[in-house]
Amino acid sequence: MVILQLSKGWLEGRPFLFDTIYGNHAQQHNYYFIPLIGIFTKPLGVNGLFLAYVCLVGLFFYVYHRSFARFGITERWAVWLTALVYVFGPMAYFMYLDYFGWHPEQYFVPLLAFLALSAAQRKWSAFIIWLILTFLLKESSIVLICCLFVFFSVVDSIMQDPAKHWVSYLLSKRNATIIGISVALFLAGLWWLSHLNGAKPSRLNQAFANTQLDATLFYYIAFSLVVGALTFGLALIPFIPWLRLFPRKGLIIWTLAGGYTILLVMFATEALYYFPTIYPGISYPPRISGLWAFMFSAFIYLSYRGAQAGFMPGREASGWILTGCVLQFILATFLVAHHFTFETKPSTLSKNVSYMIQSRFGFDPYPDGLARQLHGFAKAMPAGSEVVVPFHYLRYFERVYPSFWPSDGQLPAYILGKPMMLVYEKNLIGSGVYPKIPGNGYTAIPNEHLFILADSSWYNQTFK
């Protein structure tokens, strides 16, 4: 709900990067890419968040296919199979189950993939576009970009002259420039967040304030290292057929591992905001998908530059890729946080098909009952409208801007104007959960379990 509001609110007359749960979200994260997704979410609602991802991934595979068109069928099959396993394999499946909601970081996969491919092809106009879009995704984007660019630099230097001492590949002017600019931009991003927060503590300060040197921290570090190491191993398997053909393969792996470790530390530090909670930590889908996106984009660059130099594996690549896919299937449920249970009495096929038809494949998700009534009210409201409802009814109002009742008997903190609708549970009225019920300007709508008040002028004009 939060990301949905951030994406389309500015298109419906609301403040930029403002939501009804946290208020001014720009004080928490530099989410300056997500408003662009409003072109999908304004007409399509919450489905637009995922459809934007689908479009980006689909466009990437189209461009990726054309990029390898001049190579042989065996080589094209190897790179396509690898990309499919990265983007649609078991690890990716659990990353996009969506139980934990949707986060802008989940766009790292297609954006970094485009960035790596355009850099490998030396298409600098496209490279600049994808670089800017990736940078705008979040304040931590520049760290992924930096680690990726250093990897690009080392790979290019090895291909130009594989006989130099290993130190010269790492301690080069190009790498120093990449790291220097990245550090400056990262610090500028943190300063901007601090500036917007004013006297309030930042999330980073709160993360460190939550941390205590005790056994829980030790367990947290151990869990993060195990998950990080296993994820790195899984993501490295598709590299092996290509690395066997490259000179200085050990240096390439160590450079990749170094960048990955920096990102692991960064994401684990982010997760300290929720300390002493250990799980999900680094397993949280937006964090582990950032690590996965880094490895995928590094593979794209290495494979394309290798193909240009004639380093293309044979048929044995398929065996390595499928082995990695099987290991993903075994380990993904441990590595990626999820909420997945087996249905002991699954619905019949005919019942499932009937629901898909009635809900128009999810675009009309509430075919009947109270859910349909509340969802219908939301669809009939003017753009930008606000409502206040019990927490478990939020989902039905994704077309507008819902807040939920706090437990202290007060109004929600981030209401901008007069709510178009107020929804109360009848059995809780008078218990102190709700503030004083307004008497003027609202019309009561009959309902068995809920006490619903709608703005009188809107309701009379729309339904009478």
FENUR-V741781 format. One record per pair of residues at least 24 apart in sequence whose C-alpha atoms are under 10 Angstrom apart, sorted by the first residue. I is the first residue (numbers start at 0). J is the second residue. D is the distance in Angstrom with one decimal. If there is no record, write none. Layout:
I;J;D
I;J;D
This chain:
0;44;10.0
0;45;7.7
0;100;7.8
0;101;8.4
0;393;8.3
0;394;7.7
0;396;9.3
0;397;6.8
0;398;9.8
0;399;10.0
0;400;8.6
0;401;8.7
1;100;9.0
1;101;8.7
1;102;9.1
1;397;9.9
1;400;9.4
1;401;10.0
2;30;9.4
2;33;7.6
2;34;9.1
2;36;9.8
2;40;10.0
2;45;8.9
2;48;8.4
2;100;8.6
2;101;6.8
2;102;6.7
2;103;7.5
3;33;8.9
3;34;9.2
3;36;8.9
3;37;8.2
3;40;6.9
3;41;9.0
3;44;7.5
3;45;6.0
3;46;9.3
3;47;8.6
3;48;7.2
3;101;8.5
3;102;9.6
3;397;7.9
3;398;9.3
3;399;9.9
3;400;9.5
4;33;9.9
4;34;9.1
4;37;8.9
4;40;9.0
4;41;9.5
4;44;9.6
4;45;9.2
4;383;9.7
4;397;8.5
4;398;9.2
4;399;8.4
4;400;7.0
4;401;9.5
5;30;8.6
5;31;9.4
5;33;6.9
5;34;6.2
5;35;9.8
5;36;9.3
5;37;8.3
6;30;9.5
6;31;9.4
6;32;8.7
6;33;5.3
6;34;4.1
6;35;6.7
6;36;5.7
6;37;4.6
6;38;8.4
6;39;8.8
6;40;7.0
6;41;8.2
6;44;10.0
6;45;9.8
6;47;9.7
6;48;8.6
6;103;9.8
7;33;8.8
7;34;6.3
7;35;8.4
7;36;7.5
7;37;4.4
7;38;7.6
7;39;8.6
7;40;6.2
7;41;5.6
7;42;9.4
7;44;8.8
7;383;9.4
8;34;8.2
8;37;8.0
8;40;9.8
8;41;8.5
8;382;9.2
8;383;7.1
8;399;9.2
8;400;8.6
9;34;7.5
9;37;8.4
9;383;9.3
10;34;8.7
10;35;10.0
10;37;7.2
10;38;8.7
10;41;7.6
10;382;9.2
10;383;8.9
11;37;9.9
11;41;8.4
11;381;9.4
11;382;5.9
11;383;5.3
11;384;9.1
11;399;9.7
12;382;8.3
12;383;6.6
12;384;9.9
13;382;9.7
13;383;6.7
13;384;9.6
13;400;9.9
13;415;8.8
14;415;9.5
17;413;9.1
18;400;7.8
18;401;9.2
18;402;9.1
18;413;7.7
18;414;9.3
19;385;8.7
19;386;9.8
19;387;9.8
19;400;6.7
19;401;6.7
19;402;5.6
19;403;8.8
19;411;8.3
19;412;8.0
19;413;5.2
19;414;6.6
19;415;8.7
20;400;9.7
20;401;8.7
20;402;6.6
20;403;8.3
20;411;8.5
20;412;8.2
20;413;6.9
20;414;9.4
21;412;8.7
21;413;7.4
22;412;8.0
22;413;5.5
22;414;8.7
22;415;9.7
23;195;9.3
23;196;9.6
23;413;8.9
25;191;9.4
25;192;7.3
25;195;7.4
25;196;8.8
26;191;8.7
26;192;5.6
26;193;7.7
26;194;8.5
26;195;5.4
26;196;5.4
26;197;9.0
26;199;9.4
26;200;10.0
26;201;8.0
26;202;9.1
27;138;9.7
27;192;6.8
27;193;9.1
27;195;8.8
27;196;8.0
27;201;7.2
27;202;6.7
27;203;9.6
28;136;9.3
28;137;6.4
28;138;6.5
28;139;9.2
28;188;9.3
28;189;9.3
28;191;9.8
28;192;7.1
28;201;9.8
28;202;8.9
29;134;9.5
29;135;7.1
29;136;7.1
29;137;4.9
29;138;5.2
29;139;8.7
29;140;9.6
29;188;7.5
29;189;9.1
29;191;8.7
29;192;7.4
30;102;9.7
30;103;7.2
30;104;9.2
30;134;9.7
30;135;6.6
30;136;5.5
30;137;5.0
30;138;7.6
31;103;9.5
31;132;8.8
31;133;9.8
31;134;8.8
31;135;5.0
31;136;5.9
31;137;7.1
31;138;9.3
32;103;7.8
32;104;10.0
32;106;9.5
32;131;9.2
32;132;6.3
32;133;7.7
32;134;8.3
32;135;4.9
32;136;4.7
32;137;7.7
33;102;9.2
33;103;6.3
33;104;9.7
33;106;9.4
33;132;9.7
33;135;8.5
33;136;6.9
33;137;9.3
34;136;10.0
35;132;9.6
36;103;9.8
40;398;9.4
41;382;9.5
41;398;8.5
42;398;9.4
43;362;8.0
43;398;9.0
44;362;8.9
44;397;6.9
44;398;6.2
44;399;9.4
45;101;9.5
45;362;9.6
45;394;9.8
45;397;6.9
45;398;8.2
46;361;8.4
46;362;7.7
48;101;7.6
48;102;9.3
48;103;9.2
48;106;9.8
49;95;9.1
49;97;9.5
49;101;8.3
49;105;9.7
49;106;9.6
51;106;8.9
52;105;8.3
52;106;6.5
52;107;9.8
52;108;9.1
52;109;7.6
52;110;9.6
53;106;10.0
53;109;9.2
54;109;9.5
55;106;8.5
55;108;9.3
55;109;6.0
55;110;7.8
55;112;10.0
55;113;9.1
56;86;8.4
56;106;9.3
56;108;8.2
56;109;5.5
56;110;8.8
56;112;9.0
56;113;9.3
57;109;9.1
58;109;9.0
58;113;9.3
59;109;6.8
59;110;8.9
59;112;7.5
59;113;6.5
59;116;9.1
60;109;9.4
60;112;9.8
60;113;9.7
62;113;8.8
62;116;9.0
62;117;9.9
63;112;9.4
63;113;8.8
63;116;7.7
63;117;9.9
63;299;9.1
63;303;9.7
66;116;8.7
66;117;10.0
66;120;8.4
66;303;8.6
67;303;8.0
67;306;8.6
67;307;9.8
70;306;8.0
70;307;9.3
70;309;9.8
70;311;9.3
71;311;9.6
73;311;9.0
73;312;8.5
73;313;6.7
73;314;6.7
73;316;9.4
73;317;9.6
74;302;9.9
74;306;8.4
74;310;9.8
74;311;6.3
74;312;6.9
74;313;7.1
74;314;8.4
74;316;9.1
75;306;10.0
75;311;9.5
76;313;10.0
76;314;9.1
76;316;9.3
76;317;8.4
77;237;9.5
77;240;9.6
77;302;9.8
77;311;9.0
77;312;7.9
77;313;8.1
77;314;7.8
77;315;9.1
77;316;6.2
77;317;6.2
77;318;9.9
77;320;8.3
78;237;9.3
78;298;9.3
78;299;8.4
78;302;7.5
78;303;8.9
78;311;9.5
78;312;9.7
78;316;9.0
78;317;9.4
78;320;9.7
80;237;9.6
80;316;9.3
80;317;7.5
80;320;7.4
80;321;8.7
81;236;9.9
81;237;6.4
81;238;9.1
81;295;9.1
81;298;9.0
81;299;9.4
81;316;8.9
81;317;8.3
81;319;9.4
81;320;6.1
81;321;8.7
81;323;9.5
81;324;9.3
82;112;9.8
82;237;9.3
82;295;7.6
82;296;9.7
82;298;8.9
82;299;8.2
82;320;9.7
83;320;9.9
84;234;9.9
84;237;9.1
84;295;9.9
84;320;7.6
84;321;8.3
84;323;8.4
84;324;6.5
84;327;9.3
85;233;10.0
85;234;7.9
85;237;9.0
85;291;7.9
85;292;8.6
85;294;9.1
85;295;6.5
85;296;9.9
85;298;9.9
85;320;9.7
85;323;9.8
85;324;8.7
85;327;9.9
86;291;9.3
86;292;9.0
86;295;8.4
88;323;9.6
88;324;6.6
88;325;9.3
88;327;7.5
88;328;8.0
88;331;9.5
89;324;7.2
89;325;8.6
89;326;9.1
89;327;5.7
89;328;5.3
89;329;8.7
89;330;8.8
89;331;6.2
89;332;8.6
89;335;9.8
90;230;9.1
90;233;9.4
90;234;9.7
90;284;9.7
90;287;9.5
90;288;8.8
90;291;8.7
90;324;8.8
90;326;9.8
90;327;6.0
90;328;7.4
90;329;9.8
90;330;8.3
90;331;5.2
90;332;8.1
90;333;10.0
90;334;8.1
90;335;7.1
91;284;9.2
91;287;9.8
91;288;7.7
91;291;8.5
91;292;10.0
91;327;9.4
91;331;8.7
91;335;9.0
92;328;9.8
92;331;8.8
92;332;9.9
92;335;9.5
93;284;7.7
93;288;9.8
93;331;7.2
93;332;7.4
93;334;9.3
93;335;6.3
93;336;7.6
93;337;6.6
93;338;9.2
93;339;9.1
94;282;9.3
94;283;8.3
94;284;4.8
94;285;7.5
94;286;9.4
94;287;7.8
94;288;6.4
94;291;9.7
94;331;9.2
94;334;9.9
94;335;6.5
94;336;7.9
94;337;8.0
95;284;7.4
95;285;9.1
95;288;9.0
95;335;10.0
95;337;9.5
96;284;8.9
96;336;9.8
96;337;7.5
96;338;8.7
96;339;9.0
97;284;8.6
97;337;8.6
97;338;9.5
98;284;9.6
98;336;9.4
98;337;6.8
98;338;6.6
98;339;8.9
99;283;8.4
99;284;7.9
99;285;9.2
99;336;8.9
99;337;7.8
99;338;8.6
100;284;9.5
100;285;9.7
101;284;9.2
101;285;8.2
102;284;8.8
102;285;6.3
102;286;9.7
103;136;6.5
103;137;7.6
103;285;7.9
104;133;9.6
104;136;6.9
104;137;7.3
104;139;9.5
104;140;8.7
104;284;9.0
104;285;5.4
104;286;7.5
104;287;9.7
104;288;7.6
104;289;6.7
104;292;9.7
105;136;9.7
105;284;7.9
105;285;5.6
105;286;8.5
105;287;9.5
105;288;6.4
105;289;7.3
105;292;8.8
106;133;8.6
106;136;8.0
106;285;9.1
106;288;9.0
106;289;8.9
106;292;9.0
107;132;9.9
107;133;7.2
107;136;8.0
107;137;9.8
107;140;8.5
107;143;9.3
107;285;9.0
107;288;7.5
107;289;6.2
107;290;9.3
107;291;9.0
107;292;5.9
107;293;8.2
107;296;9.6
108;288;7.3
108;289;7.3
108;290;9.4
108;291;7.5
108;292;4.5
108;293;7.8
108;294;9.6
108;295;7.6
108;296;7.7
109;133;9.6
109;292;7.9
109;295;9.5
109;296;8.8
110;134;9.7
110;136;9.3
110;292;8.8
110;296;9.0
111;140;9.7
111;143;8.7
111;144;8.1
111;147;8.9
111;289;9.5
111;292;6.7
111;293;7.2
111;294;9.8
111;295;8.3
111;296;5.8
111;297;8.9
111;299;9.7
112;292;7.4
112;293;8.5
112;294;9.7
112;295;7.0
112;296;4.7
112;297;8.3
112;298;9.1
112;299;6.9
112;300;8.6
113;296;8.0
113;299;9.1
113;300;9.9
114;144;9.1
114;147;9.6
114;296;7.8
114;299;9.6
114;300;9.2
115;144;9.7
115;147;8.2
115;148;8.9
115;151;8.5
115;293;9.6
115;295;9.2
115;296;5.5
115;297;7.0
115;298;8.7
115;299;6.3
115;300;5.4
115;301;9.1
115;303;9.4
116;296;7.8
116;297;9.4
116;298;9.8
116;299;6.3
116;300;6.0
116;301;9.6
116;302;9.7
116;303;7.6
116;304;9.5
117;299;10.0
117;300;8.8
118;148;9.3
118;151;8.5
118;299;10.0
118;300;7.5
118;303;10.0
118;304;9.7
119;151;8.4
119;155;9.6
119;299;8.2
119;300;5.5
119;301;8.1
119;302;9.2
119;303;6.4
119;304;6.1
119;305;9.8
119;307;9.5
120;300;8.8
120;303;7.9
120;304;8.1
120;307;9.5
134;184;9.7
137;188;9.1
138;184;9.0
138;185;6.9
138;186;9.3
138;187;9.2
138;188;5.7
138;189;7.2
138;191;9.6
138;192;8.8
139;184;9.9
139;185;7.2
139;188;8.5
139;189;9.2
139;262;9.2
139;265;8.2
139;266;8.9
139;269;9.7
139;289;10.0
140;181;9.8
140;185;8.6
140;289;9.2
141;178;10.0
141;180;9.5
141;181;6.1
141;182;8.2
141;183;9.8
141;184;7.1
141;185;6.2
141;188;9.2
142;178;9.2
142;181;6.9
142;182;8.1
142;184;9.3
142;185;7.3
142;258;9.1
142;261;8.3
142;262;7.2
142;265;8.5
143;181;9.6
143;258;8.1
143;259;8.8
143;261;8.9
143;262;6.9
143;265;9.9
143;289;8.1
143;290;8.6
143;292;9.1
143;293;6.8
144;177;9.3
144;178;9.9
144;181;8.0
144;258;10.0
144;293;8.7
145;174;9.2
145;177;6.4
145;178;6.3
145;179;9.4
145;180;8.7
145;181;5.9
145;182;8.6
145;185;10.0
145;258;8.5
146;174;9.9
146;177;9.0
146;178;8.5
146;181;9.4
146;254;8.9
146;255;8.2
146;256;10.0
146;257;8.2
146;258;4.8
146;259;7.6
146;260;9.7
146;261;7.9
146;262;8.1
146;293;8.4
146;297;9.6
147;254;9.7
147;255;8.4
147;258;7.3
147;259;9.2
147;293;6.9
147;294;8.9
147;296;7.9
147;297;6.7
147;300;9.5
148;173;9.6
148;174;8.2
148;177;7.1
148;178;9.0
148;258;9.7
148;297;9.2
149;173;8.4
149;174;5.9
149;175;9.1
149;176;9.9
149;177;7.0
149;178;8.0
149;254;8.0
149;255;9.0
149;258;8.1
150;174;9.2
150;251;7.7
150;252;9.6
150;253;9.8
150;254;6.2
150;255;6.4
150;256;9.8
150;257;9.3
150;258;7.7
150;297;7.4
150;300;9.2
150;301;9.2
151;251;9.8
151;254;9.8
151;255;9.8
151;297;7.7
151;300;7.2
151;301;8.0
151;304;9.6
152;177;9.3
153;250;8.5
153;251;7.3
153;254;7.7
153;255;9.7
154;245;9.5
154;246;9.7
154;247;9.3
154;248;9.5
154;250;9.1
154;251;6.8
154;254;9.2
154;297;10.0
154;300;8.9
154;301;7.3
154;304;8.5
154;305;9.4
155;301;9.2
155;304;8.2
155;305;9.9
157;245;8.9
157;246;7.3
157;247;7.1
157;248;9.4
157;250;9.1
157;251;8.7
158;245;8.4
158;246;7.8
158;247;9.3
158;304;8.8
158;305;8.7
158;308;8.2
160;246;9.6
161;245;9.4
161;246;6.4
161;247;6.8
162;246;9.0
162;247;8.7
163;247;9.9
165;247;8.6
165;249;10.0
165;250;7.2
166;250;9.8
168;250;8.9
168;254;9.9
169;250;9.4
169;254;8.4
202;269;8.3
202;271;9.5
202;272;6.7
203;268;8.2
203;269;7.1
203;270;9.7
203;271;8.5
203;272;7.2
204;272;8.6
205;271;8.5
205;272;6.1
205;273;9.1
205;274;9.8
206;268;7.4
206;269;7.1
206;270;7.6
206;271;4.9
206;272;3.8
206;273;7.1
206;274;7.3
207;268;8.3
207;269;9.5
207;271;7.0
207;272;7.4
207;274;9.1
208;271;9.1
208;272;8.5
208;274;9.4
209;271;7.1
209;272;6.7
209;273;7.6
209;274;5.9
209;275;7.3
210;268;9.9
210;271;6.8
210;272;8.3
210;273;9.2
210;274;6.3
210;275;7.2
211;274;8.7
211;275;8.3
213;275;9.9
215;274;8.8
215;275;6.7
215;276;8.5
215;277;7.7
216;271;9.4
216;274;8.4
216;275;7.4
216;276;9.5
216;277;8.3
218;277;7.6
219;267;8.9
219;270;9.9
219;271;9.1
219;274;8.8
219;275;8.3
219;276;8.3
219;277;5.3
219;278;8.2
219;280;8.0
219;281;9.3
220;264;9.7
220;267;8.2
220;277;8.9
220;280;9.9
220;281;9.9
222;277;7.8
222;278;8.5
222;279;9.7
222;280;8.7
222;281;8.4
222;282;9.4
223;263;8.0
223;264;8.8
223;266;9.5
223;267;6.9
223;277;8.7
223;278;9.4
223;279;9.6
223;280;7.4
223;281;5.9
223;282;8.0
223;334;9.9
224;260;9.5
224;263;8.4
224;264;9.3
224;267;9.4
224;281;9.1
225;334;9.0
226;263;9.7
226;280;9.9
226;281;7.4
226;282;7.2
226;287;9.1
226;330;9.8
226;333;8.2
226;334;5.7
226;335;8.7
227;259;8.7
227;260;8.2
227;262;9.8
227;263;6.6
227;264;9.5
227;267;9.6
227;281;7.7
227;282;8.7
227;287;8.4
227;290;8.6
227;334;8.4
228;256;9.6
228;259;9.7
228;260;9.1
228;263;9.5
229;327;9.8
229;330;8.4
229;331;9.8
229;334;7.8
230;282;9.8
230;287;8.3
230;290;8.2
230;291;7.8
230;294;9.8
230;327;8.9
230;330;8.9
230;331;8.8
230;334;7.1
230;335;9.4
231;255;9.5
231;256;7.8
231;259;7.7
231;260;9.3
231;263;9.9
231;290;8.2
231;291;8.2
231;294;8.0
232;256;9.9
232;323;9.1
232;326;9.9
233;291;9.6
233;294;9.9
233;320;10.0
233;322;9.5
233;323;6.1
233;324;8.4
233;325;9.9
233;326;7.2
233;327;6.7
233;330;9.0
233;331;9.7
234;290;9.2
234;291;7.0
234;292;9.6
234;293;9.6
234;294;6.2
234;295;7.5
234;298;9.2
234;323;7.9
234;324;9.8
234;327;9.1
235;294;7.5
235;295;9.2
235;298;8.7
235;323;8.7
236;316;9.9
236;319;6.6
236;320;6.9
236;321;9.6
236;322;8.2
236;323;5.9
236;324;9.3
236;326;9.8
237;294;9.9
237;295;9.4
237;298;8.0
237;316;7.7
237;317;8.9
237;318;9.5
237;319;6.3
237;320;5.3
237;321;8.9
237;322;9.0
237;323;6.9
237;324;9.3
238;294;9.4
238;295;9.6
238;297;9.3
238;298;6.5
238;299;9.7
238;301;8.4
238;302;8.2
238;316;9.1
238;319;8.8
238;320;8.9
239;312;9.5
239;316;8.2
239;319;7.5
239;320;9.1
240;302;9.9
240;310;9.7
240;311;8.3
240;312;5.7
240;313;8.2
240;314;9.5
240;315;7.3
240;316;5.4
240;317;9.0
240;318;9.5
240;319;7.3
240;320;9.0
241;298;9.2
241;301;8.0
241;302;6.8
241;305;7.5
241;306;9.2
241;310;6.9
241;311;6.5
241;312;5.9
241;313;9.4
241;316;8.1
242;301;8.8
242;302;9.1
242;305;9.1
242;310;8.8
242;311;9.7
242;312;9.1
243;310;9.1
243;311;9.8
243;312;8.4
244;305;8.6
244;309;9.3
244;310;5.9
244;311;7.6
244;312;7.5
245;301;9.6
245;305;7.7
245;308;9.7
245;310;6.9
245;311;9.6
251;301;9.6
255;293;9.3
255;294;8.0
255;297;8.0
255;298;10.0
256;294;9.6
258;290;9.8
258;293;8.8
258;294;9.6
259;289;10.0
259;290;6.9
259;291;9.5
259;293;7.6
259;294;7.9
260;290;9.4
262;286;9.3
262;287;9.8
262;289;8.3
262;290;6.9
262;293;8.8
263;287;8.6
263;289;9.3
263;290;7.2
266;290;8.8
278;336;7.8
279;334;9.3
279;335;8.1
279;336;5.6
279;337;8.7
280;335;9.9
280;336;8.6
281;334;8.8
281;335;8.5
281;336;8.8
282;332;10.0
282;333;8.4
282;334;5.9
282;335;4.8
282;336;5.1
282;337;8.8
283;334;9.0
283;335;6.5
283;336;5.4
283;337;8.2
284;334;9.5
284;335;6.2
284;336;6.4
284;337;8.1
285;335;9.8
286;335;9.6
287;334;8.4
287;335;7.1
287;336;9.1
288;335;8.9
364;395;9.3
365;395;8.5
369;395;9.6
369;446;8.9
369;447;9.8
369;448;9.5
369;449;9.7
370;394;9.2
370;395;6.4
370;396;9.7
371;395;8.0
373;422;9.7
373;451;9.8
374;398;8.1
374;399;9.9
376;419;9.9
376;420;9.0
376;453;9.4
376;458;9.3
376;461;9.8
376;462;9.8
377;401;9.5
377;419;9.5
377;420;9.2
379;457;9.4
379;458;9.4
379;461;7.6
379;462;9.3
380;419;7.8
380;420;9.5
380;457;7.9
380;458;9.1
380;461;8.7
381;419;9.1
381;457;8.9
383;419;9.9
384;415;9.7
384;416;8.7
384;417;8.8
384;418;7.0
384;419;6.2
384;420;8.9
385;414;7.4
385;415;8.0
385;416;7.6
385;417;7.4
385;418;4.8
385;419;5.7
385;420;7.3
385;421;9.2
386;414;8.8
386;416;9.9
386;417;8.6
386;418;4.9
386;419;5.5
386;420;4.8
386;421;5.9
386;422;8.0
386;453;9.2
387;411;7.8
387;414;8.8
387;418;6.8
387;419;8.5
387;420;6.5
387;421;5.0
387;422;6.3
387;423;8.7
388;420;8.2
388;421;6.1
388;422;4.7
388;423;6.6
388;424;8.9
388;451;9.2
389;421;9.3
389;422;6.9
389;423;6.7
389;424;7.4
389;449;10.0
392;422;9.0
404;432;7.9
404;433;7.1
404;434;9.1
405;432;7.6
405;433;8.1
405;434;9.7
406;431;8.4
406;432;5.5
406;433;7.7
406;434;10.0
407;431;7.6
407;432;6.2
407;433;7.8
407;434;8.6
408;432;4.6
408;433;4.5
408;434;4.9
408;435;8.5
409;433;6.6
409;434;5.3
409;435;8.7
410;434;6.6
410;435;9.4
417;454;8.7
418;452;9.8
418;453;8.5
418;454;7.6
419;452;8.5
419;453;5.9
419;454;5.1
419;455;8.8
419;456;9.7
419;457;7.8
419;458;9.0
420;451;7.2
420;452;5.6
420;453;4.4
420;454;6.1
420;455;9.5
420;457;9.8
420;458;9.5
421;450;8.3
421;451;5.9
421;452;5.1
421;453;6.5
421;454;8.7
422;449;6.7
422;450;5.9
422;451;4.6
422;452;6.4
422;453;8.6
423;448;8.9
423;449;5.7
423;450;5.0
423;451;6.3
423;452;8.5
424;448;6.5
424;449;4.8
424;450;6.1
424;451;8.7
425;449;5.3
425;450;5.7
425;451;9.3
426;450;9.5
